[in-house]
Amino acid sequence: MIAALISQWLRVVVHLGVWLTFAGIVRDALTNRLNAEPIRDIILRTGNAALVLLVLSLACTPINTMFGFKSALKVRRALGLYAFFYAVAHATMFIAVDYGLDIDLLKEAILEKPYALVGATAFLLLTPIALTSTKGWMRRLGQRWTTLHRFVYLAALLVIVHFVWLVKLDVREPLTYGAIVVFLLVLRLRWIRQWISRLRSRLFFSRLPQ
């Protein structure tokens, strides 16, 4: 009962957090509260939201492994899909608004600006992952589904490289996200998961009354 209640509230927090963030961006755009480069501001804010949500989605399984917090698994899919939602908004602002759907300019940007090429690659990796995130696709693809969805870590690392090359100077924020993703990836290693599970079991049994 308590676990179900926690899961429900966690879902509410995720949905509210995502849509309040989006509403804040829309509000600032409509009331001229963006910075001197409004298009770039929206591109950066949607990209940052996508990265934060992607990292949070990757953290769900390790959090359950380390702390036995199964409620985190209940919001993993929502976090991943919301990350893709913001990635679509980020890409749309770049392609349709900043570059005005000009194919020649977009080709030039992708070929001459490394951050654009890496960002496009990450987006292409995330697209099939998002589209196959349902239980139906999990059944259809079988073991291939797991293989496909492991590419999310590669996509996350590419997003961080994209972020580093985009900001150029102060790279502390993207590198912090990079360190978190690497740490989460290490926690997914089988022997690390097994060691954590054994440690949790020892701690649990050591607290039982003798």
C-alpha positions as CSV (number, residue, x, y, z in Angstrom):
1,M,0.0,0.0,0.0
2,I,2.7,2.4,1.0
3,A,4.9,1.4,-2.0
4,A,1.9,2.0,-4.4
5,L,1.3,5.4,-2.8
6,I,5.0,6.4,-3.2
7,S,4.9,5.3,-6.8
8,Q,1.8,7.3,-7.5
9,W,3.2,10.5,-5.9
10,L,6.5,10.0,-7.8
11,R,4.6,9.9,-11.1
12,V,2.8,13.1,-10.2
13,V,6.1,14.8,-9.3
14,V,7.6,13.7,-12.7
15,H,4.6,14.9,-14.7
16,L,4.3,18.2,-12.9
17,G,8.0,18.9,-13.0
18,V,8.2,18.3,-16.8
19,W,5.1,20.4,-17.7
20,L,5.9,23.2,-15.3
21,T,9.3,23.5,-16.9
22,F,7.8,23.6,-20.3
23,A,5.2,26.1,-19.2
24,G,8.0,28.3,-17.8
25,I,9.8,28.3,-21.2
26,V,6.5,29.1,-23.0
27,R,5.7,31.9,-20.5
28,D,9.1,33.4,-20.9
29,A,8.9,33.3,-24.7
30,L,5.4,35.0,-24.7
31,T,6.4,37.7,-22.1
32,N,9.8,38.5,-23.6
33,R,11.7,37.2,-20.6
34,L,14.3,35.3,-22.6
35,N,17.8,36.6,-22.9
36,A,19.3,38.7,-25.7
37,E,19.3,35.7,-28.0
38,P,15.8,34.2,-27.5
39,I,16.0,31.4,-30.0
40,R,19.4,30.2,-28.6
41,D,17.9,30.5,-25.1
42,I,15.1,28.2,-25.9
43,I,17.4,25.8,-27.7
44,L,19.7,25.6,-24.7
45,R,16.8,25.3,-22.2
46,T,15.0,22.5,-24.0
47,G,18.4,20.7,-24.6
48,N,19.3,21.0,-20.9
49,A,15.8,19.7,-19.9
50,A,16.3,16.7,-22.3
51,L,19.7,15.9,-20.8
52,V,18.5,16.1,-17.2
53,L,15.5,13.9,-17.9
54,L,17.7,11.4,-19.8
55,V,20.1,11.2,-16.9
56,L,17.3,10.7,-14.4
57,S,15.8,7.9,-16.6
58,L,19.3,6.2,-16.6
59,A,19.5,6.6,-12.8
60,C,16.3,4.6,-12.1
61,T,17.7,1.1,-12.4
62,P,20.9,1.8,-10.4
63,I,18.8,3.5,-7.7
64,N,16.7,0.4,-7.4
65,T,19.8,-1.8,-7.4
66,M,21.5,0.3,-4.6
67,F,18.5,1.1,-2.4
68,G,15.8,-1.4,-3.4
69,F,13.6,1.6,-4.4
70,K,11.3,-0.1,-6.9
71,S,9.2,3.0,-7.4
72,A,12.0,4.5,-9.4
73,L,11.4,1.8,-12.1
74,K,7.8,2.9,-12.4
75,V,8.8,6.4,-13.8
76,R,11.8,5.3,-15.9
77,R,9.8,5.0,-19.1
78,A,8.0,8.4,-18.5
79,L,11.3,10.1,-17.9
80,G,12.8,8.6,-21.0
81,L,9.9,9.7,-23.2
82,Y,9.8,13.2,-21.7
83,A,13.5,13.4,-22.4
84,F,12.8,12.6,-26.1
85,F,9.9,15.1,-26.1
86,Y,12.4,17.8,-25.1
87,A,14.9,16.5,-27.6
88,V,12.3,16.9,-30.3
89,A,11.5,20.5,-29.1
90,H,15.3,21.2,-29.1
91,A,15.8,19.8,-32.6
92,T,12.7,21.6,-33.9
93,M,13.9,24.9,-32.6
94,F,17.2,24.4,-34.2
95,I,16.0,23.1,-37.6
96,A,12.7,25.0,-38.1
97,V,13.2,28.3,-36.2
98,D,17.0,28.9,-36.1
99,Y,17.7,27.6,-39.6
100,G,14.2,28.1,-41.1
101,L,14.1,24.6,-42.6
102,D,16.8,25.7,-45.1
103,I,18.3,22.3,-46.2
104,D,21.5,23.8,-47.6
105,L,22.2,25.8,-44.3
106,L,21.4,22.6,-42.3
107,K,23.8,20.5,-44.3
108,E,26.5,23.2,-43.9
109,A,25.9,23.3,-40.2
110,I,26.0,19.5,-39.7
111,L,29.2,19.2,-41.9
112,E,31.0,22.1,-40.5
113,K,29.9,22.3,-36.8
114,P,30.9,19.2,-34.9
115,Y,28.4,19.9,-32.1
116,A,25.5,19.8,-34.7
117,L,26.8,16.5,-36.2
118,V,27.1,14.8,-32.7
119,G,23.7,16.2,-31.6
120,A,22.0,14.9,-34.8
121,T,23.6,11.4,-34.2
122,A,22.4,11.3,-30.6
123,F,18.9,12.3,-31.7
124,L,18.9,9.5,-34.4
125,L,19.9,7.0,-31.7
126,L,17.2,8.2,-29.3
127,T,14.4,8.1,-31.9
128,P,14.1,4.2,-32.3
129,I,14.6,3.8,-28.6
130,A,11.7,6.1,-27.8
131,L,9.5,4.6,-30.5
132,T,10.0,1.1,-29.2
133,S,9.6,1.8,-25.5
134,T,6.2,0.1,-25.3
135,K,5.6,-3.4,-23.9
136,G,4.3,-4.4,-27.4
137,W,7.6,-3.6,-29.0
138,M,9.4,-5.3,-26.2
139,R,7.5,-8.5,-27.0
140,R,8.1,-8.1,-30.8
141,L,11.8,-7.5,-30.6
142,G,12.6,-9.9,-27.8
143,Q,16.3,-9.9,-26.9
144,R,16.9,-7.3,-29.7
145,W,14.9,-4.8,-27.6
146,T,17.4,-5.0,-24.8
147,T,20.3,-4.6,-27.2
148,L,18.7,-1.6,-28.9
149,H,17.9,0.1,-25.6
150,R,21.5,-0.2,-24.4
151,F,22.4,2.4,-27.0
152,V,20.8,5.0,-24.8
153,Y,24.1,5.2,-22.9
154,L,25.9,6.0,-26.1
155,A,23.3,8.5,-27.0
156,A,23.7,10.1,-23.5
157,L,27.5,10.4,-23.9
158,L,27.0,11.9,-27.4
159,V,24.6,14.4,-25.9
160,I,27.2,15.4,-23.4
161,V,29.9,15.8,-26.1
162,H,27.4,17.9,-28.0
163,F,26.9,20.1,-24.9
164,V,30.6,20.5,-24.4
165,W,31.3,21.6,-27.9
166,L,28.3,23.9,-27.9
167,V,29.2,25.8,-24.7
168,K,33.0,25.7,-25.6
169,L,34.3,27.7,-22.6
170,D,32.7,26.8,-19.3
171,V,32.4,23.0,-19.6
172,R,31.9,22.3,-16.0
173,E,28.2,21.6,-16.2
174,P,28.3,19.1,-19.2
175,L,31.3,17.4,-17.7
176,T,29.4,16.9,-14.4
177,Y,26.6,15.2,-16.3
178,G,29.3,13.1,-18.1
179,A,30.7,11.9,-14.9
180,I,27.2,11.0,-13.6
181,V,26.5,9.0,-16.8
182,V,29.8,7.2,-16.6
183,F,29.1,6.4,-12.9
184,L,25.6,5.1,-13.8
185,L,27.1,3.0,-16.6
186,V,29.6,1.4,-14.2
187,L,26.8,0.6,-11.8
188,R,25.1,-1.4,-14.6
189,L,28.1,-3.8,-14.9
190,R,27.0,-7.2,-13.8
191,W,29.7,-7.8,-11.2
192,I,29.0,-4.4,-9.7
193,R,25.3,-5.1,-9.5
194,Q,25.9,-8.5,-7.9
195,W,28.3,-6.9,-5.4
196,I,25.8,-4.3,-4.5
197,S,23.0,-6.9,-4.1
198,R,25.2,-9.0,-1.8
199,L,26.1,-5.9,0.3
200,R,22.4,-4.9,0.6
201,S,21.6,-8.4,1.7
202,R,24.3,-8.4,4.4
203,L,23.2,-5.0,5.7
204,F,19.5,-6.1,5.8
205,F,20.2,-9.3,7.7
206,S,22.6,-7.6,10.1
207,R,19.8,-5.3,11.1
208,L,17.4,-8.1,11.9
209,P,16.8,-8.8,15.6
210,Q,18.9,-11.7,16.9
